[in-house]
Amino acid sequence: MDFFGIEFTEWVGYAAMAVLLISFTMKDVKKLRIINTIGCILFVTYGFMLQTSWPIIISNGAIACINLYYLVLKKS
């Protein structure tokens, strides 16, 4: 399935990239971590859609876990 000649898998990758880039424009660290986590989850999804691209899945899964740790367990 494709939209405008671009496969759905690529759209997920572009969305992940855009969300990740947007996260780095945040001044509030909590907002940065929340949006960055969404981008990481999209990248993990993208990695699985690429027929299991482990470097993408592992790195972004780890970053999402680190973000969640600071968001949930290290509330200050």
GULUMMI-546677 format. One line per field, with one value per residue: residue number from 1; residue in one letter; x, y, z of N, C-alpha, C, O in turn. Coordinates in Angstrom, 3 decimals. Layout:
N
pos = NUM, ...
code = A, ...
npx = X, ...
npy = Y, ...
npz = Z, ...
capx = X, ...
capy = Y, ...
capz = Z, ...
cpx = X, ...
cpy = Y, ...
cpz = Z, ...
opx = X, ...
opy = Y, ...
opz = Z, ...
! end
This chain:
76
pos = 1, 2, 3, 4, 5, 6, 7, 8, 9, 10, 11, 12, 13, 14, 15, 16, 17, 18, 19, 20, 21, 22, 23, 24, 25, 26, 27, 28, 29, 30, 31, 32, 33, 34, 35, 36, 37, 38, 39, 40, 41, 42, 43, 44, 45, 46, 47, 48, 49, 50, 51, 52, 53, 54, 55, 56, 57, 58, 59, 60, 61, 62, 63, 64, 65, 66, 67, 68, 69, 70, 71, 72, 73, 74, 75, 76
code = M, D, F, F, G, I, E, F, T, E, W, V, G, Y, A, A, M, A, V, L, L, I, S, F, T, M, K, D, V, K, K, L, R, I, I, N, T, I, G, C, I, L, F, V, T, Y, G, F, M, L, Q, T, S, W, P, I, I, I, S, N, G, A, I, A, C, I, N, L, Y, Y, L, V, L, K, K, S
npx = 0.852, 0.561, 1.003, 0.858, 2.895, 4.716, 5.697, 3.847, 5.411, 7.681, 6.477, 5.950, 8.556, 9.373, 7.580, 8.449, 11.019, 10.392, 8.936, 10.894, 12.823, 11.300, 11.042, 13.477, 13.304, 12.049, 11.852, 11.207, 12.149, 10.612, 8.526, 10.137, 11.123, 8.716, 7.731, 9.958, 9.963, 7.649, 8.504, 10.593, 9.149, 7.737, 9.938, 10.789, 8.591, 8.836, 11.292, 10.519, 8.744, 10.471, 11.206, 12.402, 14.710, 17.259, 19.259, 17.906, 15.622, 16.663, 18.264, 16.430, 14.427, 15.817, 16.361, 13.736, 13.022, 14.811, 13.900, 11.286, 11.930, 13.001, 10.733, 8.725, 9.737, 11.733, 10.630, 10.802
npy = -1.170, 2.202, 5.769, 8.637, 7.617, 6.682, 4.159, 2.772, 1.930, 3.571, 6.039, 5.746, 5.734, 8.348, 9.833, 9.096, 10.196, 12.940, 13.449, 12.866, 14.844, 17.139, 16.819, 17.685, 20.401, 21.252, 23.083, 22.414, 19.742, 17.523, 17.500, 17.144, 14.539, 13.062, 13.466, 12.591, 9.911, 9.012, 9.307, 7.417, 5.055, 4.984, 4.625, 2.073, 0.579, 1.052, -0.246, -2.942, -3.151, -3.094, -5.653, -6.608, -4.847, -4.865, -3.004, -0.509, -1.104, -1.948, 0.272, 2.443, 1.372, 1.129, 3.848, 4.783, 3.343, 4.484, 7.134, 6.700, 5.713, 8.034, 9.653, 8.286, 6.882, 8.497, 10.880, 14.264
npz = 0.000, -0.842, -0.563, -2.422, -3.977, -2.155, 0.002, 2.776, 4.928, 4.680, 5.216, 7.927, 8.880, 8.110, 9.670, 12.225, 12.191, 11.928, 14.322, 16.209, 15.593, 16.153, 18.887, 19.883, 19.805, 21.999, 25.003, 27.566, 29.504, 30.242, 28.328, 26.074, 26.549, 26.486, 23.835, 22.418, 23.181, 21.890, 19.242, 19.277, 19.697, 17.311, 15.608, 16.447, 15.617, 12.870, 12.455, 12.862, 10.747, 8.642, 8.267, 10.605, 11.621, 13.503, 14.648, 14.593, 16.091, 18.617, 19.500, 19.564, 21.159, 23.566, 24.119, 24.432, 26.730, 28.592, 28.578, 29.592, 32.113, 33.358, 33.175, 34.606, 36.916, 38.077, 39.071, 39.934
capx = 0.000, 1.359, 0.349, 1.685, 4.052, 5.615, 5.181, 3.407, 6.568, 8.500, 5.747, 6.185, 9.926, 9.381, 6.870, 9.357, 12.080, 9.828, 8.613, 12.167, 13.401, 10.471, 11.311, 14.675, 13.021, 11.361, 12.652, 10.838, 12.732, 9.542, 7.906, 11.127, 11.136, 7.455, 7.691, 11.049, 9.516, 6.720, 9.352, 11.301, 8.184, 7.524, 11.124, 10.749, 7.585, 9.479, 12.283, 9.822, 8.165, 11.572, 11.546, 13.228, 15.993, 17.638, 19.900, 16.876, 14.750, 17.378, 18.670, 15.267, 13.777, 16.602, 16.126, 12.369, 13.064, 15.497, 12.955, 10.213, 12.521, 13.051, 9.385, 7.859, 10.369, 12.603, 9.917, 11.441
capy = 0.000, 3.422, 7.062, 9.562, 6.888, 6.313, 3.029, 3.054, 1.733, 4.781, 7.095, 5.542, 6.203, 9.810, 10.337, 8.898, 11.192, 14.268, 13.547, 12.909, 16.174, 18.095, 16.676, 18.436, 21.835, 21.506, 23.663, 21.659, 18.402, 16.516, 17.455, 16.547, 13.092, 12.480, 13.470, 11.730, 8.529, 8.719, 9.109, 6.145, 3.972, 4.939, 4.019, 0.633, 0.061, 1.104, -1.324, -4.206, -3.126, -3.344, -7.069, -6.731, -4.153, -4.867, -1.789, 0.510, -1.563, -1.963, 1.614, 3.266, 0.746, 1.498, 5.267, 4.887, 2.853, 5.500, 8.243, 6.276, 5.652, 9.381, 10.207, 7.577, 6.491, 9.538, 12.149, 15.107
capz = 0.000, -0.869, -0.665, -3.193, -4.485, -1.062, 0.775, 4.139, 5.811, 4.626, 5.917, 9.362, 9.107, 8.028, 10.853, 13.358, 12.062, 12.199, 15.744, 16.924, 15.393, 16.893, 20.320, 20.255, 19.845, 23.262, 26.091, 28.761, 29.401, 30.315, 26.997, 25.182, 26.780, 26.036, 22.374, 21.980, 23.380, 20.795, 18.062, 19.429, 19.474, 15.856, 15.004, 16.733, 14.685, 11.558, 12.421, 12.647, 9.398, 7.712, 8.422, 11.800, 11.563, 14.915, 15.161, 14.797, 17.171, 19.903, 19.936, 19.899, 22.309, 24.743, 24.390, 24.962, 28.123, 29.394, 28.727, 30.495, 33.456, 33.904, 33.256, 35.550, 38.166, 38.626, 39.192, 40.946
cpx = 0.898, 0.472, 1.311, 2.978, 5.063, 4.958, 4.834, 4.558, 7.443, 7.814, 5.953, 7.585, 10.034, 8.689, 7.760, 10.453, 11.567, 9.540, 9.893, 12.818, 12.622, 10.781, 12.508, 14.484, 12.356, 12.321, 12.411, 11.300, 11.649, 8.840, 8.846, 11.109, 9.858, 7.418, 8.784, 10.666, 8.548, 7.505, 10.088, 10.373, 7.859, 8.722, 11.191, 9.747, 8.162, 10.507, 11.651, 9.215, 9.222, 12.045, 12.606, 14.628, 16.467, 18.346, 18.890, 16.013, 15.441, 17.707, 17.470, 14.450, 14.486, 16.369, 14.733, 12.327, 13.737, 14.572, 11.852, 10.702, 12.501, 11.660, 8.567, 8.525, 11.189, 11.900, 10.585, 10.574
cpy = 1.233, 4.650, 8.009, 8.902, 6.482, 5.216, 3.437, 2.925, 2.982, 5.941, 6.977, 6.039, 7.717, 10.431, 10.225, 9.957, 12.579, 14.456, 13.651, 14.294, 17.238, 18.027, 17.505, 19.945, 22.227, 22.094, 22.908, 20.207, 17.319, 16.382, 16.804, 15.031, 12.425, 12.377, 12.578, 10.259, 8.111, 8.468, 7.783, 4.960, 3.849, 4.304, 2.513, -0.043, -0.008, -0.022, -2.687, -4.276, -3.378, -4.797, -7.255, -6.147, -3.924, -3.615, -0.669, 0.148, -1.457, -0.554, 2.460, 2.677, 1.119, 2.966, 5.479, 4.430, 3.867, 6.696, 7.890, 6.173, 7.039, 10.003, 9.598, 7.371, 7.590, 10.886, 12.989, 16.277
cpz = 0.000, -1.033, -1.360, -3.674, -3.421, -0.242, 2.199, 5.131, 5.842, 5.333, 7.423, 9.720, 9.069, 9.238, 12.085, 13.354, 12.427, 13.688, 16.566, 16.797, 16.161, 18.384, 20.757, 20.207, 21.161, 24.296, 27.389, 28.596, 29.441, 28.962, 25.996, 25.322, 26.285, 24.510, 21.805, 22.117, 22.278, 19.508, 18.103, 19.179, 17.986, 15.153, 15.263, 15.791, 13.273, 11.413, 12.205, 11.253, 8.333, 7.783, 9.491, 11.594, 13.003, 15.400, 15.446, 15.997, 18.520, 20.379, 20.351, 21.040, 23.600, 25.113, 24.972, 26.415, 29.045, 29.631, 29.714, 31.937, 34.100, 34.055, 34.383, 36.911, 38.827, 38.669, 40.268, 41.334
opx = 1.874, -0.638, 2.454, 4.021, 6.144, 3.801, 5.452, 4.668, 7.895, 8.480, 6.113, 7.771, 10.714, 9.153, 7.822, 10.770, 12.233, 9.860, 9.965, 13.306, 13.218, 10.783, 12.546, 15.406, 12.125, 13.459, 13.314, 10.889, 11.760, 8.589, 8.416, 11.082, 9.912, 7.108, 8.562, 11.008, 8.615, 7.208, 10.200, 10.756, 7.722, 8.549, 11.606, 10.025, 7.995, 10.580, 12.181, 9.178, 8.899, 13.170, 13.586, 15.601, 16.121, 18.054, 19.020, 15.709, 14.864, 17.458, 17.506, 13.842, 13.841, 16.198, 14.563, 11.668, 13.275, 14.475, 11.518, 9.972, 12.048, 11.436, 7.801, 7.923, 11.319, 12.495, 10.894, 10.968
opy = 1.302, 4.583, 8.163, 9.549, 5.992, 5.335, 4.340, 3.718, 3.402, 6.747, 7.983, 6.692, 8.310, 11.439, 11.149, 10.541, 13.315, 15.500, 14.436, 14.846, 18.137, 19.050, 17.981, 20.693, 23.410, 21.644, 22.780, 19.525, 16.308, 15.267, 16.006, 14.316, 11.332, 11.318, 11.882, 9.448, 6.985, 7.529, 7.099, 3.984, 2.743, 3.533, 1.756, -1.107, -1.006, -0.671, -3.503, -5.345, -3.829, -5.110, -7.974, -6.882, -2.924, -3.177, 0.039, 1.005, -0.927, -0.218, 3.122, 3.421, 1.395, 3.289, 6.267, 5.059, 4.083, 7.204, 8.696, 6.506, 7.205, 10.796, 10.299, 7.661, 7.595, 11.914, 12.507, 17.084
opz = 0.748, -1.561, -0.931, -3.765, -3.746, 0.160, 2.762, 6.067, 6.907, 5.982, 8.115, 10.747, 9.907, 9.772, 12.896, 14.390, 13.155, 14.255, 17.511, 17.783, 16.754, 19.070, 21.892, 20.533, 21.410, 24.432, 28.216, 27.657, 28.747, 28.503, 25.163, 24.321, 25.722, 23.963, 20.814, 21.256, 21.786, 18.770, 17.086, 18.534, 17.464, 14.209, 14.385, 15.239, 12.572, 10.369, 11.452, 10.645, 7.235, 7.393, 9.296, 11.417, 13.634, 16.513, 16.445, 16.827, 19.469, 21.537, 21.389, 21.810, 24.611, 26.288, 25.902, 27.243, 30.166, 30.748, 30.582, 32.870, 35.233, 34.969, 35.045, 37.945, 40.051, 38.345, 41.357, 42.176
! end
